[in-house]
Each structure stands twice: as C-alpha cells, then as structure tokens.
C-alpha cells in the first residue's frame, strides 16, 4: 500500500471512530504517515534539484 493510500484509509477510518482512544490512535498513525510522506517529498525535491 502506498503512503497516499494509507493516509486515505486513515481519513476514512476517522469518519467512523467509536471511541476517544481509537481517535487518538488513528491521529497518531496519520501524523506518522504524513511525516514519512514529507520525508519522501523532501528527498524527491532534493533529487530534482540535483538534476538542474
């Protein structure tokens, strides 16, 4: 599963949260996935900059 797909899945799960504990868990997973995606984006941008 791609990071994008994982984030989309987590967003869908947020609409069906049944407890505060579950909400916090999904939010933590979302934050981790977004941080990982940001790292990938930064690495890609650095790679593109080297091509110029």
C-alpha distance (Angstrom), angle and dihedral (degrees) to the residues before:
residue distance angle dihedral
X1 . . .
X2 3.78 . .
X3 3.79 121.6 .
X4 3.79 89.0 -113.1
X5 3.80 91.0 54.8
X6 3.79 91.1 46.3
X7 3.80 91.3 52.6
X8 3.81 90.6 48.1
X9 3.80 90.1 50.9
X10 3.80 91.1 50.5
X11 3.81 90.4 50.0
X12 3.79 89.5 53.5
X13 3.80 90.6 49.2
X14 3.81 90.0 53.0
X15 3.79 90.1 63.7
X16 3.82 90.5 58.8
X17 3.80 101.6 42.5
X18 3.78 112.9 146.9
X19 3.80 101.6 -176.3
X20 3.78 142.8 28.8
X21 3.81 89.6 -118.4
X22 3.79 91.9 54.6
X23 3.81 90.2 47.3
X24 3.81 91.8 53.9
X25 3.80 91.5 47.3
X26 3.80 93.3 51.2
X27 3.80 91.4 45.1
X28 3.81 90.0 52.5
X29 3.80 91.5 49.3
X30 3.80 89.8 47.6
X31 3.80 92.0 51.4
X32 3.81 91.2 49.6
X33 3.81 92.4 48.2
X34 3.80 92.2 48.0
X35 3.81 90.8 49.3
X36 3.80 90.6 51.0
X37 3.80 90.6 48.1
X38 3.81 89.9 50.9
X39 3.82 89.5 53.2
X40 3.79 90.6 51.2
X41 3.80 90.8 48.3
X42 3.81 91.8 49.9
X43 3.80 91.8 49.6
X44 3.80 90.6 49.3
X45 3.81 91.9 49.0
X46 3.81 90.2 49.9
X47 3.79 90.1 50.3
X48 3.81 90.9 50.6
X49 3.80 91.3 48.9
X50 3.81 90.4 55.3
X51 3.81 89.6 55.6
X52 3.80 93.0 58.4
